[in-house]
Amino acid sequence: MGKGKDKNLGSPKRSVDSPKSPKMRGSGDASSSSSSSPAYRREQLLRSSPLPPITVTPYPLSTSTEMAMAMSSEAQALQERVKVLSEIVHELQRSRDENIPHMNAINQLSDKIVSEEKLAVSNRNKLKGMYEKCSVDTEREVTLMKKALNTVYQIRNIRHDLRIQAKNSGNKETIRRGALMKMLLNCAQTLPLWIGTSGEKPPPLCGAVPPEQNYVAKVNDMVACLVRGSEGEDNWILAEVVNYNAATNKYEVDDIDEEQKERHTLSRRRVYPLPLMRANPELNPEALYSKGSIVMALYPQTTCFYKAVINRLPTLATEEYEVLFEDPTYADGFSPPLMVAQRYVIQIKEGGKKK
């Protein structure tokens, strides 16, 4: 091939090492096989699997709370939010279905450009327009997803308020252990996912991001608390904030385990807030604890935090940490790998008893 522009208008120049260069043909060199791929490369636009059917399965509540729901005006609001969520999800699926032909058209035109190894002006303009249309469609999907997530959080808050109303009404009916564990799991799974703009840093209490120095947990927030046990030992437990006295800098908290029925008055240094948002590992890996980090984590099927080591990080927003709890009953001093949600993993704090 001579020097200068290719005779095909709009096609790129080929170097002497191009697969179609006469110098490379029949050279018999072993490296020629690795150079035989087209000069144009691209990533296929792929659509993820369809949205799963919507099922609203809130955490179990005690009988008194269910009765409060039936008599509360918020019960109607809860049903309305569920209906709105269902409508948004169906609209989102329709939007996804409508966008598939546009993505397929982009793939087909891109395949043609790759196979011909030339980008004509007409194809370039056409491809640009198709990408712009697909980008608008994608933005609409993102808007609907955020709207659906916000509705999920509203449902979550309404149910939480109903539980608090039943608790404050004077009915002290105890939630069974199994129901409590399901409630804690549900709280972790429905914890709001932080979605920021490009370049925006995750805020405090998002994943592993620590709270601001003067942060005060709100009433009804769940926190980790260092309390003195019956045998004089210190334990980190999961509790719920009842009150904060700014004059004394002390919290009143209730043990989340209602079988204990204990209320504690603790200084701020003995109370640590839990994450208020999940971090997305795909977009904000910096908001996760790194592998090998020493943390405090809620031991599965209990309401106590223990010292642990991060063994594996979540790769998706729906996944959990894999941790190794300190446990002297094992030869290497650590328990087998266990899964713990972002919600229940906090910075290492001194004073906790080993598992």
N, C-alpha and C positions, 0 to 999 in steps of 0.2 A: 504494500500500500504506500502511495506517495505521501509526502508531507502535506500539511495544510488541512483544510476542512474536508470532512467526509462529503461525498457527493450527495448523500441522503440528507436533505434539509432537516435540521433540528437534531440529528443524531450526534452523539458525543464522539470525540476523537478516540481512536484506539491506539494504545501504545504498542511497541514492538513485542511486548509480552502478552498482548491480547490473545485470547483463545483462537481468534480468527486470523491472527497474523501469520503470514507464510513462514516466518522463522520458526514458529512453533509446530507447524504441521509435519507429521511424520518424523519428528525429531527423535522419537523413541526414548526420550529422557523420562525417568520415573517421575520426575516432578511435574511432567506435563499433565498427568491425570488430575493433580490437585489444582491445575490452572484452567481446567476445561469448563468450569462453571461460568454462567453468563455474567456480564459486567453489572447487570441490574440485579439488585437484591432487595427484598422487602419482607415485611412481616404480614402474615395473613390476618385479616380482620375476622375475629372469631366471636361468636355470641355464646355467652355462658348458658348453662342449662336453664330451662324454664323455671319461673318462680314456683316454689312449692305451694300447695294449697294452704290457704290461711286457716289456722286453727288457734283459737284463743283459749289457752288452758292455764288460767291463773293459779297461783299457789294456793294450797288448801287453807281454809280459814276455820276458826272455831265456830261452834254452833251459834254462839252469841253474836259473832261478827256477821254471820250469814243472816241472822234475824235483823241485825241493825241495817244490813243492806236492803232487805225487803221493805223496811219501814222508812228508809232514807230517801230524800229527794235526789241524792247523788246516784242512787241505783239507776234511775232513768237516764242520767247523764252518762253513766257507764255504758248502758246499752246503745245509746246514740253514738258514742265514740267508737264502739265496736263496729257499728253499721258503717260509719264514715271510713274506718280503716279498710273494711271489706271493699268498699267502692273505690278507694284509692288504689288498692292492690290490683283490682280488675282493670282499672284504667291504665296502670303501669304496664300490665301484661299486654294490653292492646297496643300501647305505644311501642313496646319492644317488638311485637309481631310486625307492626307497620314499618319498622326500621330495618328489618332483616333484608328485604329486597334491595334497599339502598346499599347495604353493606356487601351483598352479593355482587351488585353491579360494579362496585369499586374493585372487588377481588377479580372479577372477570376482565375489566379493562387493564388492571395492573398486570395480570397474567399475560395479556396480549403484548403489553409494552416490554415485559421481561423477555418473552419469546422472540420478539422482533428486534430487540436490542436497539431500539430507537424511540425517541420521545418526540413525536410530531407536535407542532404548536397546537393543533386542534385537539389532540388527545390530552395535552397538558392542561389546556383551559377547561376541557370537559371534566378531567379528573379533579381539578381544583374546585369546580362547582359542586361536584358530587361530595367531596370531603366537607365543604362548607355546609351543605344540606345535612349530612350525617352528623356534623358537629352540633347543629341546632337541635336535631332530634335527640342527641345524647344529653344535651343540657336540659331538655324537657324531662327526660327520664330521671336525671339527677334531682331535679326539682320535686318530682313526684315521690322519689325515694325519701328525700328529706321530710316531705310532708307526711309520709307514712310513718317514719321514725318518730316525728313529733307527736303523732296521734298515739303511738305505742306508749310513749312516755307519759302522755296525759292519762291513759288507761292505768298505767302503773301507779301514778300519783293518786288517782281517785281511790283505787283499792287500798293503797297505803293509808289514806285519810280515813277510810271506813274502818280499818283495823284500829287506828288510833282512837276514833270515836267510841268504838266498842270498849276499848281498854279504859278510856276516861269516864265511861258511863258508870263505872263501879263494878262491872261484871268481871270477875277475876278468873273466869274459866280458863284452864290451862290448855295450851295447844300441845297436842301429842308430839313426841320426839320426831317421829317420821314426818309429820306435817311441817314441823319447824325446819327440818333439813331441806324439804322441798321448797319452802318459802325462801330460805337463804340461797338456794340454787337459782330460783327464779329471779331473785333480786340481782344476782350476779349476771345472769344471762340477759336481762333487760336493762342493765346499766347503760345509760346513754353513750353512744359512740361519738367521739369528737370528730367533727368534719370541718376542717379549716380551709382557708383559701391557699393558693400556691405560695409557699415561702413563709406562711404563718406558723409560729411556734406553738406547740401545745401549751395550754394554760396550766396553772397549778392544780394539783389533784387530778390530773389526767394521766392515768397509768402510773408510771414510776415518778412523775414530776412531783416534788414535795410541795406542801402547802406554803403559803406566804408566812412570814415570821409571826405576824400578829393575827393569824387566822383563828377564828372562833367557830367551832362547830355549831350548827343550828339545832334547835329543839327537834327531836324525833330523828335526827341523823344517827346512823350507826357508826360507832367508833371502836377502836381497840383501847382497852383500859388495863392498867397495871393495878391489880387489887391484891390484898393480903388474904390468903386462904385460911381455912380453919386450923391448919397445923402450923401457921406462921410463915408459910412459903409464899412468894410472890408469883402471881400468874397473870399472863395477858389474856383477857377475855373479850368476847364480843358483847357490846352493850349498846344501849340506846340513850341518847341525851334527853334528859327531862328538863334541865334548867342550867343556866350559866349565870353566876354572880360576878359581875364585872368588878365589884368593890373588893371581893376576896380572891378573884381569879380562880374560882373553883367551880367544878361541874357537879351536878347531880345526875347520876346515870343509873339505869336499870339493867341488870343482867338480862341479855336477850333470851337466855334459857329460863323460861317461866317456871320450871320446876324448882329453880333456886329461890325465886321470889325475893331477890336481894336488891337493895338500893345502896349505892355508894356515893360518898362525897369525896371528890378527888381534885388535886391541884392540876393545873394545865399540863405540867410536865408528865403526868401519869395518864394523859389522854391523847391519843393520836388519831386524827381523822382518816377514814378510808377514802380511796379514790372515788370521785364523783362522776368520772367519765372513763370509758375504755379508750385505750390508744389503738389505732389501726397499725398493725405491724408492717403492712405493705406500704403505708404512706408516712408513718412517723415511728420508725424503729428506735429513734433516739429517746422516745418516751417509754421504753421498756427497760427492765433491768437486764444487764448483760449476763451472759453465761458465766457461772462461777460466783456471781454476787451472793453475799450473805444477807438474808432477809428474815422477816417474821411472816409466817404464813399460817392460815387457818387450817388446822389438821382436819382432813375429811371426816364427816359425820360427828364432829365435835363443835364446840363453840369457844375453843381456846386456840391462841396463837403460839407457835413454837419456832425456834430457830431452824432455818433451812438454807439450802444452797440451790440456786437456780441451775438445773441440769439441762433444760431445753426451753427455748423461747417459743411462744406461739407464732405461727406464720400467717394466720388469718385472724380477723377480728373476733371470730366465733370460737377460737381455740383458747386453751388454757396453758399456764406454765406447767412444766414438769419439774418437780422439786424433789430434793432429797432431805428429809428431816433428820436432824441429829438424833441418834438413838443408840445408846450404849449396849443394847441387847444384841446388836448385830456386830459381826466380827470387824467390819470396816468402820463402825461407828455411825453408819447412816442407814435409814430405812430404804426399802425398795422405792423406785420412782413412783410418785403420786401426783395427780393432777390437781391444781388449785387455780381458780379464776383470778383475773386481774383485780377484781373487787377486794379480794382477801389476801393480797400480798402487799406488805408495807416495808418501809425502811427498818433496818435492824435497830432494836431498842434494847438497852441493857435491863436486866432484872427479871427476865422471863425464865421459867423453869424449863429444862430440856425435856423433850418427849421421851 
